[in-house]
Amino acid sequence: MGTVLDIYDPELYVDGPIHEMFAELRGIQPVYWQDMPGEPGYWAILKHADVAHVARNPLLFSAEREGVILENQPPERLEQTRNMLLMMDPPRHTEYRRPLAEHFKARVIGEMEDRVRALTRQLLENIDGDVEFVHEIAGVLPSQVVGGLFGIPAADWTDIRQWAEQSTSQQDPELVGDFDVTAEMTKMAIYAIQFAMARRAGEPRADLTSLILAGEFGGKAMSDIEFGSFFTQLVVAGNDTTKTMLSSGVELLLQHPDQLAALRADPKLIPGAVEEILRYANPLHYFRRTATEDTEIRGVPIKSGDKVAMWYTSANRDEEVFTDPQRFDIRRNPNPHLSFGLAQHFCLGVHLARLEGRVFFEELLARFPKIEQTGDSRRIRSNLNNGLKSLPLRLTR
C-alpha cells in the first residue's frame, strides 16, 4: 500500500499547508488515493505536469459533472451552481466566457488603475496604528473594486463582502457561526437577480452589469437567474482570492525582511513579488474534476466517475519545475505557478488580481515605513481555502 497520509482533514491546514507531506508524496505516490469520511475518496494529483494535464482535458476531467469541491453535492445544490463559469465544461463554458473575455483583457483592466489606486489610498488614508489586517484592509479593497466593476451601490459593498466571506468559510465553525451558508448564498443570488431586474428597467451604464445583460451567452440573452449565479461566482472569486493574496503577502514579506527591504528600495520588483506570493501562498489548495471515462495518470488507473483533485499547493512546489521550491523568492524567474489555473478555466480576472496586488503593495509600502506584526496570525480551517482569518499589525506612518 505504501505510505498512508491524510491530506483531506481540514484540521491539518490550520497551522499552514502540509508541504512536507506533499513533498514526500510527490516522490513516491504523485497520484495519491485519499479516503474521505462518509463518501467516496479521490485521486490527489500532486505534480505540476499532471495538474496541467487534467486542466487541459476538460472533456475527460469534468467540472460540470459533479462540481469543483471534494464533497459530493446534492442535485439541487449542483443545479443552483450550474450557471457558474467555474462549473461549466466546453462548449458551454466557451460560449459563456467568450463575451466576457474582451472586458477582462489587460488593456481594459489597465484603464482601471486610477480607480483601484484611489480606493487603495482612501482605505489606507486614516490608518496609523493597530489594525486587524485581514478584515479591516485586505478584505475591504477587493469588495470595493468588484462592487465598482458591477456598478453596485457603495452602501451595499459591506453586504457583498460578508456574503462572499461566508461562502468560503464552510469548514470553519468560528467563521460560519450561526449562518446557514446556503441561505446566505441564496440571499446574494436574490440580490443579484433584483439588481439585474432594476438595471433592465433603467438606463444602461458603463459597467460590467450592463455589458453582461446586453450580451449573448450561448446564443441568447442571460436571464436574471443566470445572472445571479454568474454574479455570485465572480464576486466571491474576486473577493476571497484577492483578500488572501494581500494578507498572505504582507505576512510573507514580514517573515522575509530582506525581501521587504528590497521591495522598498526598488518598487519595480513588486509585480514579480505578487507572482511569488501567489505561488508560495496560492489562495486555493485545489479544484476538483470528475473523470468521464476510464483513463490513467502516470500509469495509475482512474475509473469513470472517480474524483480527481488538482492540488495547486503541491504543484506550485514541484521540484521538477521550481528551483529551491520551498524558498520564498520575489526575484523568481521564470515562475510558472498554477494559482490562476490553466487552459479553459484560466482565471478570467487574472489581470485585475495582478493590478490590485501591484497597486496595493506600491501604496502600502510608500505610505508606511514601519509595518509590524503584533500577534500571531490565525489561519482559516479549510482544505480548500489557503488563507488567514486574522493578522494583527501595527502600521506606522
C-alpha positions as CSV (number, residue, x, y, z in Angstrom):
1,M,0.0,0.0,0.0
2,G,3.0,2.3,0.5
3,T,2.8,5.5,2.6
4,V,-0.6,6.3,4.0
5,L,-1.1,10.0,4.8
6,D,-4.3,12.0,5.4
7,I,-4.3,15.1,3.2
8,Y,-8.1,15.6,3.4
9,D,-8.6,16.5,7.1
10,P,-9.3,20.3,7.2
11,E,-7.8,20.4,10.7
12,L,-4.3,19.7,9.2
13,Y,-4.3,23.0,7.4
14,V,-4.9,25.2,10.5
15,D,-1.1,25.5,11.1
16,G,-0.3,26.0,7.4
17,P,-0.2,23.9,4.2
18,I,1.2,20.4,4.7
19,H,4.2,20.9,2.4
20,E,6.3,18.1,3.9
21,M,3.5,15.6,3.2
22,F,3.1,16.8,-0.3
23,A,6.9,16.7,-0.9
24,E,7.0,13.1,0.3
25,L,4.1,12.0,-1.8
26,R,5.4,13.7,-5.0
27,G,8.4,11.5,-4.7
28,I,6.6,8.2,-4.0
29,Q,2.9,8.4,-4.9
30,P,2.3,11.6,-7.0
31,V,-1.2,10.2,-8.0
32,Y,-2.4,9.5,-4.5
33,W,-5.7,7.9,-3.4
34,Q,-7.2,9.7,-0.4
35,D,-10.2,8.3,1.5
36,M,-12.9,10.6,2.7
37,P,-15.3,10.2,5.6
38,G,-18.8,9.2,4.6
39,E,-18.4,9.2,0.8
40,P,-16.0,8.1,-1.9
41,G,-12.4,9.3,-1.8
42,Y,-10.5,11.0,-4.5
43,W,-7.3,10.9,-6.5
44,A,-4.9,13.7,-5.4
45,I,-2.9,14.9,-8.4
46,L,0.3,16.4,-7.0
47,K,2.8,17.0,-9.8
48,H,2.8,20.2,-11.9
49,A,2.7,18.4,-15.3
50,D,-0.2,16.1,-14.1
51,V,-2.3,19.0,-12.8
52,A,-1.7,20.7,-16.2
53,H,-2.8,17.5,-18.0
54,V,-6.1,17.4,-16.0
55,A,-6.7,21.1,-16.6
56,R,-6.1,20.8,-20.4
57,N,-8.6,17.9,-20.8
58,P,-11.9,19.3,-19.6
59,L,-14.0,16.7,-21.5
60,L,-12.1,13.9,-19.8
61,F,-12.0,15.6,-16.5
62,S,-15.3,17.4,-16.0
63,A,-16.0,20.4,-13.7
64,E,-19.7,20.3,-14.7
65,R,-20.5,16.7,-13.8
66,E,-20.2,16.9,-10.0
67,G,-18.7,20.4,-9.3
68,V,-15.3,21.5,-8.1
69,I,-15.2,20.7,-4.4
70,L,-14.3,17.3,-3.0
71,E,-17.6,16.8,-1.2
72,N,-20.4,15.5,-3.4
73,Q,-23.2,18.0,-3.5
74,P,-26.9,17.2,-3.6
75,P,-28.6,17.6,-7.0
76,E,-30.4,20.8,-6.0
77,R,-27.1,22.4,-5.0
78,L,-25.5,21.4,-8.3
79,E,-28.4,22.9,-10.1
80,Q,-28.0,26.2,-8.3
81,T,-24.4,26.4,-9.4
82,R,-24.7,25.1,-13.0
83,N,-24.6,28.7,-14.4
84,M,-21.2,29.5,-12.8
85,L,-18.4,29.6,-15.2
86,L,-16.3,27.6,-12.7
87,M,-18.8,24.7,-13.1
88,M,-19.1,24.6,-16.9
89,D,-17.3,22.4,-19.5
90,P,-16.9,23.2,-23.2
91,P,-18.6,24.0,-25.4
92,R,-21.0,25.7,-22.9
93,H,-18.1,27.2,-20.9
94,T,-16.6,28.7,-24.1
95,E,-20.0,30.2,-25.1
96,Y,-20.4,31.9,-21.8
97,R,-16.8,33.0,-21.3
98,R,-16.2,34.5,-24.8
99,P,-18.5,37.5,-24.4
100,L,-16.8,38.4,-21.1
101,A,-13.2,37.9,-22.1
102,E,-12.9,41.1,-24.0
103,H,-13.8,43.1,-20.9
104,F,-11.1,41.4,-18.8
105,K,-8.2,41.9,-21.2
106,A,-5.0,43.6,-19.8
107,R,-5.7,46.8,-21.8
108,V,-9.2,47.2,-20.5
109,I,-8.3,46.3,-16.9
110,G,-5.3,48.7,-17.1
111,E,-7.7,51.5,-17.5
112,M,-9.0,50.8,-14.0
113,E,-5.7,51.6,-12.4
114,D,-6.6,55.1,-11.3
115,R,-9.8,53.9,-9.6
116,V,-8.0,51.0,-7.9
117,R,-5.3,53.4,-6.6
118,A,-7.9,55.9,-5.4
119,L,-9.8,53.2,-3.5
120,T,-6.5,51.9,-2.0
121,R,-5.4,55.4,-0.9
122,Q,-8.8,56.1,0.6
123,L,-8.7,52.8,2.5
124,L,-5.2,53.4,3.9
125,E,-5.7,57.2,4.5
126,N,-6.9,57.2,8.1
127,I,-4.8,54.2,9.3
128,D,-2.0,54.9,11.7
129,G,-1.6,52.2,14.4
130,D,-3.1,48.8,15.2
131,V,-5.3,47.0,12.7
132,E,-6.7,43.5,12.1
133,F,-5.4,43.4,8.6
134,V,-7.4,40.6,7.1
135,H,-10.9,42.1,7.6
136,E,-10.2,45.8,8.1
137,I,-8.0,46.2,5.0
138,A,-7.3,43.1,2.8
139,G,-11.0,42.0,2.7
140,V,-12.3,45.5,2.1
141,L,-10.4,46.6,-1.1
142,P,-11.5,43.7,-3.4
143,S,-15.1,44.0,-2.5
144,Q,-14.9,47.7,-3.3
145,V,-13.2,47.1,-6.6
146,V,-15.6,44.3,-7.7
147,G,-18.5,46.3,-6.4
148,G,-17.5,49.2,-8.6
149,L,-16.9,46.9,-11.6
150,F,-20.5,45.7,-11.4
151,G,-21.9,49.2,-10.6
152,I,-23.1,48.0,-7.1
153,P,-24.0,51.0,-4.8
154,A,-21.3,51.7,-2.3
155,A,-23.8,51.2,0.5
156,D,-24.1,47.5,-0.4
157,W,-20.4,46.7,-0.6
158,T,-20.3,45.5,3.0
159,D,-23.1,43.0,2.4
160,I,-21.4,41.7,-0.7
161,R,-18.2,41.2,1.2
162,Q,-20.0,39.4,4.0
163,W,-21.8,37.0,1.7
164,A,-18.6,36.3,-0.2
165,E,-16.7,35.5,3.0
166,Q,-19.4,33.3,4.3
167,S,-19.4,31.2,1.2
168,T,-15.7,30.3,1.6
169,S,-15.8,29.6,5.3
170,Q,-17.9,26.4,5.4
171,Q,-15.3,24.3,7.2
172,D,-14.5,26.8,9.9
173,P,-17.1,26.8,12.7
174,E,-15.8,30.1,14.1
175,L,-16.3,31.9,10.8
176,V,-19.6,30.3,9.8
177,G,-21.1,30.8,13.3
178,D,-24.8,30.6,13.2
179,F,-25.0,31.4,9.5
180,D,-26.7,29.0,7.1
181,V,-24.2,29.2,4.2
182,T,-26.7,28.0,1.6
183,A,-29.2,30.6,2.8
184,E,-26.5,33.3,2.7
185,M,-25.6,32.4,-0.9
186,T,-29.2,32.4,-1.8
187,K,-29.5,36.0,-0.4
188,M,-26.6,37.0,-2.6
189,A,-28.1,35.5,-5.7
190,I,-31.5,37.1,-4.9
191,Y,-29.8,40.4,-4.5
192,A,-28.1,40.0,-7.9
193,I,-31.4,38.9,-9.6
194,Q,-33.2,42.0,-8.2
195,F,-30.2,44.2,-9.2
196,A,-30.4,42.8,-12.8
197,M,-34.2,43.4,-12.9
198,A,-33.7,47.0,-11.8
199,R,-30.9,47.6,-14.3
200,R,-33.0,46.3,-17.2
201,A,-35.8,48.7,-16.2
202,G,-33.4,51.7,-16.2
203,E,-30.7,53.2,-18.5
204,P,-27.6,51.1,-19.4
205,R,-24.4,52.1,-17.7
206,A,-20.8,51.8,-18.4
207,D,-20.2,48.8,-16.0
208,L,-20.0,45.1,-16.2
209,T,-23.6,44.5,-15.2
210,S,-24.9,46.4,-18.3
211,L,-22.4,44.7,-20.5
212,I,-23.5,41.2,-19.3
213,L,-27.2,42.0,-19.6
214,A,-26.8,43.3,-23.1
215,G,-24.7,40.4,-24.3
216,E,-25.5,37.0,-25.7
217,F,-24.4,33.8,-24.0
218,G,-25.0,30.5,-25.7
219,G,-26.9,32.3,-28.4
220,K,-29.3,34.1,-26.1
221,A,-29.5,36.9,-23.6
222,M,-28.6,35.9,-20.0
223,S,-31.7,35.5,-17.8
224,D,-31.9,37.2,-14.4
225,I,-31.5,33.8,-12.7
226,E,-28.4,33.0,-14.7
227,F,-27.0,36.5,-13.9
228,G,-27.5,35.7,-10.2
229,S,-25.2,32.6,-10.5
230,F,-22.7,34.5,-12.6
231,F,-22.6,37.4,-10.3
232,T,-22.1,35.1,-7.2
233,Q,-19.1,33.4,-8.7
234,L,-17.4,36.5,-10.0
235,V,-17.9,38.4,-6.7
236,V,-16.8,35.5,-4.5
237,A,-13.8,34.8,-6.6
238,G,-12.8,38.4,-6.9
239,N,-13.1,39.0,-3.1
240,D,-11.7,35.9,-1.4
241,T,-8.7,35.2,-3.6
242,T,-7.5,38.8,-3.6
243,K,-8.0,39.1,0.1
244,T,-5.8,36.1,0.6
245,M,-3.2,37.4,-1.8
246,L,-2.9,40.7,0.1
247,S,-2.9,39.3,3.6
248,S,-0.7,36.3,3.0
249,G,1.6,38.6,1.0
250,V,2.1,41.0,3.9
251,E,2.8,38.2,6.3
252,L,5.3,36.6,3.9
253,L,7.2,39.9,3.5
254,L,7.3,40.4,7.3
255,Q,8.8,36.9,7.6
256,H,11.4,37.8,4.9
257,P,12.6,41.3,5.9
258,D,15.4,41.3,3.4
259,Q,12.9,40.9,0.6
260,L,10.6,43.5,2.1
261,A,13.6,45.9,2.2
262,A,14.4,45.1,-1.5
263,L,10.8,46.0,-2.5
264,R,11.0,49.3,-0.6
265,A,14.3,50.1,-2.4
266,D,13.0,49.1,-5.8
267,P,9.2,49.1,-6.3
268,K,9.8,47.7,-9.8
269,L,10.2,44.3,-8.1
270,I,6.6,44.4,-6.9
271,P,4.9,42.6,-9.9
272,G,7.4,39.7,-9.5
273,A,6.7,39.7,-5.8
274,V,3.0,39.4,-6.4
275,E,3.6,36.3,-8.6
276,E,5.8,34.7,-6.0
277,I,3.2,35.4,-3.3
278,L,0.6,33.7,-5.5
279,R,2.9,30.7,-6.0
280,Y,4.0,30.4,-2.4
281,A,0.7,31.1,-0.8
282,N,-1.8,30.1,-3.5
283,P,-5.3,31.2,-2.4
284,L,-6.9,27.8,-3.2
285,H,-5.4,24.4,-2.4
286,Y,-7.2,22.5,-5.1
287,F,-10.1,22.3,-7.5
288,R,-11.9,19.0,-8.3
289,R,-12.8,17.3,-11.5
290,T,-14.7,14.1,-12.2
291,A,-13.4,11.5,-14.7
292,T,-15.9,11.0,-17.5
293,E,-14.3,7.7,-18.8
294,D,-11.6,5.3,-17.7
295,T,-8.1,6.7,-18.1
296,E,-4.8,6.7,-16.3
297,I,-2.2,9.2,-15.0
298,R,1.4,8.1,-14.5
299,G,0.2,4.5,-15.1
300,V,-2.4,4.7,-12.2
301,P,-5.8,3.6,-13.4
302,I,-8.6,6.1,-12.9
303,K,-12.2,4.9,-13.4
304,S,-15.0,6.8,-14.9
305,G,-16.8,8.7,-12.1
306,D,-13.7,9.0,-9.9
307,K,-13.0,12.3,-8.2
308,V,-9.7,13.9,-9.3
309,A,-8.3,16.8,-7.4
310,M,-5.7,19.2,-8.9
311,W,-3.6,20.1,-5.9
312,Y,-2.1,23.6,-6.7
313,T,-0.4,23.8,-3.3
314,S,1.7,20.7,-4.2
315,A,2.2,21.5,-7.9
316,N,3.4,25.0,-7.0
317,R,6.3,23.4,-5.1
318,D,7.2,20.8,-7.6
319,E,10.9,20.2,-7.6
320,E,11.0,19.4,-11.3
321,V,9.6,22.8,-12.2
322,F,10.8,25.2,-9.5
323,T,14.4,25.6,-8.2
324,D,14.5,25.5,-4.4
325,P,10.7,25.4,-4.4
326,Q,10.3,25.8,-0.6
327,R,12.1,29.2,-0.7
328,F,10.2,32.4,-1.0
329,D,12.0,34.5,-3.7
330,I,10.5,37.7,-5.0
331,R,13.0,37.6,-7.9
332,R,12.0,34.1,-9.0
333,N,12.0,33.9,-12.8
334,P,10.5,32.1,-14.6
335,N,7.6,31.4,-12.2
336,P,5.0,29.2,-14.0
337,H,2.8,28.8,-10.9
338,L,-0.7,27.4,-11.3
339,S,-2.5,29.6,-8.9
340,F,-4.6,31.1,-11.7
341,G,-5.5,27.7,-13.1
342,L,-4.7,26.7,-16.7
343,A,-6.3,26.3,-20.1
344,Q,-10.1,26.9,-20.5
345,H,-10.5,27.7,-16.8
346,F,-7.6,30.1,-16.5
347,C,-8.7,32.8,-14.2
348,L,-10.9,35.4,-16.0
349,G,-9.8,38.1,-13.5
350,V,-6.1,37.5,-13.7
351,H,-5.2,41.0,-14.9
352,L,-7.5,42.6,-12.2
353,A,-5.9,40.5,-9.5
354,R,-2.4,41.5,-10.6
355,L,-3.4,45.1,-10.8
356,E,-4.9,45.1,-7.3
357,G,-1.8,43.4,-5.9
358,R,0.7,45.7,-7.6
359,V,-1.1,48.9,-6.7
360,F,-1.8,47.8,-3.1
361,F,1.8,47.0,-2.3
362,E,3.0,50.2,-4.0
363,E,0.7,52.3,-1.9
364,L,1.2,50.3,1.4
365,L,5.0,50.4,1.3
366,A,5.1,54.1,0.2
367,R,2.8,55.1,3.0
368,F,4.0,53.0,5.9
369,P,7.8,53.0,6.5
370,K,7.2,50.7,9.5
371,I,5.0,47.6,9.5
372,E,5.0,45.3,12.5
373,Q,3.1,42.1,13.3
374,T,1.8,42.5,16.8
375,G,0.5,38.9,17.4
376,D,0.1,35.5,15.9
377,S,-1.8,35.2,12.7
378,R,-4.6,32.7,12.5
379,R,-5.5,30.5,9.5
380,I,-8.9,29.5,8.3
381,R,-9.8,25.9,8.9
382,S,-10.2,24.6,5.4
383,N,-8.6,22.1,3.0
384,L,-9.9,24.3,0.1
385,N,-9.1,27.9,1.1
386,N,-5.5,28.6,1.9
387,G,-5.8,31.9,3.8
388,L,-5.7,33.8,7.0
389,K,-8.6,34.8,9.1
390,S,-6.7,37.3,11.3
391,L,-3.4,39.1,11.1
392,P,-2.8,41.8,13.8
393,L,-0.5,44.5,12.5
394,R,0.7,48.0,13.5
395,L,1.1,50.3,10.6
396,T,3.1,53.4,11.4
397,R,3.4,56.4,9.1
